């Protein structure tokens, strides 16, 4: 037995050396990635975004699950609800960043250099990204973030696709308004250093104002400080403002207090930070501004939305919800719809009953494109939108199938996504040496008898080895966490280092793969 373990350890060592030289578990050509002067040898499992704009873009691209921390400037509800703050974006708490497990920190030019040096001395890569000044720089920002998180090929393509989808959504809404709404004038006002300021609508200055189908009266201002004479002369129909202090200044100004927007009550509060982001936030802001300016147009159903669920062979119910690891006949329809909308590529294979990581990422992309929280969970709300005729595809256009009945029987086992071992009706696994339920999870620091079986299986699959005389234990330590992380990457599972139910089912299945 001891000789066998020594042989396994030797083989594992040789394989690991090969993986390092070959770029580890990443696909050929995907890594290493160089952005600026920094090289990334593999995809980071966890990252921290100190810039609220970068955090916004990361979530819009579908990489939200990689966020282990954000700064206080990230006030987006959907981010702050799930991600812990690490403090101020200029001088964050470096201990919180390190303890979050992040290996990469995204920041902007405001980050203190001493903090950057401190983080890098602790093994955390810090990359500063400039705020985009034009279309080309915004597209490049998307592509570089994608490259770091997903690789030279897949990540950059994902960045390009997300950028093009964003611009398509913004442009489509603007074009629709222009066809039916009369021309309006608008401006956005905020205070800086006690002075009235405006956004010009450029990429780096309230970009959304260029996508409203209205004339921004501040577009030709020579600086950010509002030219009161031009503002009075242009007399905007609508004013959006940062806070009550702005409105107080306007109403106390004799030359501005009688502007059309104020007289008619067409004034709307909208926090300044929300107009300076280039991800999911900008779509929500555009929707709010359009609905405020053109309520009859936005609220009126332009085209009746048709329920397409029957065409895909699925009946939607309010208690429906699917997530990674689920195995259900309805997943076939979900995957097919995601394929039709251009968010999922099965590379020629048929949809399956297994909801794996590919389905999760595709669903996140769909949710982002359709102004839904990118959770990766197929909730009833998401499914209603997914199977509606007005659901937007990856190109920004909807897709309605011509064929309403399937011609062939759907696949019942995973072909494109690896399906774990079959579970019994009460969601427990009987073939594994441990009991696995949907709530089973082990992570670093845990101590349990099942951990010994997990370690033995990792040794058998060449992901873990012990020194001569040592043997598997009941303690889930750093070595076990790294072995699980490598196993997950080799088996196309979310790389978390946590032995959750999905990971364990694959680990103890006959389909479990050795290191690649």
Secondary structure as UniProt FT lines:
FT   HELIX           2..22
FT   TURN            23..25
FT   TURN            28..30
FT   STRAND          33..35
FT   TURN            36..37
FT   STRAND          38..40
FT   STRAND          47..49
FT   HELIX           52..61
FT   HELIX           64..66
FT   STRAND          67..70
FT   TURN            72..73
FT   HELIX           77..80
FT   TURN            81..82
FT   HELIX           94..99
FT   TURN            100..101
FT   STRAND          104..107
FT   TURN            109..110
FT   HELIX           113..121
FT   TURN            122..123
FT   STRAND          125..128
FT   HELIX           135..150
FT   HELIX           151..155
FT   HELIX           156..180
FT   STRAND          185..192
FT   TURN            193..194
FT   STRAND          195..198
FT   TURN            203..204
FT   HELIX           207..210
FT   STRAND          215..216
FT   TURN            217..220
FT   HELIX           228..234
FT   STRAND          238..241
FT   HELIX           244..251
FT   TURN            254..258
FT   HELIX           260..263
FT   TURN            264..265
FT   STRAND          267..269
FT   HELIX           272..275
FT   HELIX           280..293
FT   HELIX           295..299
FT   HELIX           309..312
FT   TURN            318..319
FT   STRAND          321..322
FT   TURN            324..325
FT   HELIX           330..340
FT   TURN            341..342
FT   TURN            347..348
FT   HELIX           357..369
FT   TURN            370..371
FT   STRAND          378..379
FT   HELIX           380..386
FT   TURN            389..390
FT   TURN            394..395
FT   TURN            425..426
FT   TURN            438..439
FT   STRAND          441..442
FT   TURN            444..445
FT   HELIX           449..460
FT   TURN            461..462
FT   TURN            468..469
FT   HELIX           478..490
FT   TURN            491..492
FT   STRAND          499..500
FT   HELIX           501..507
FT   TURN            510..511
//
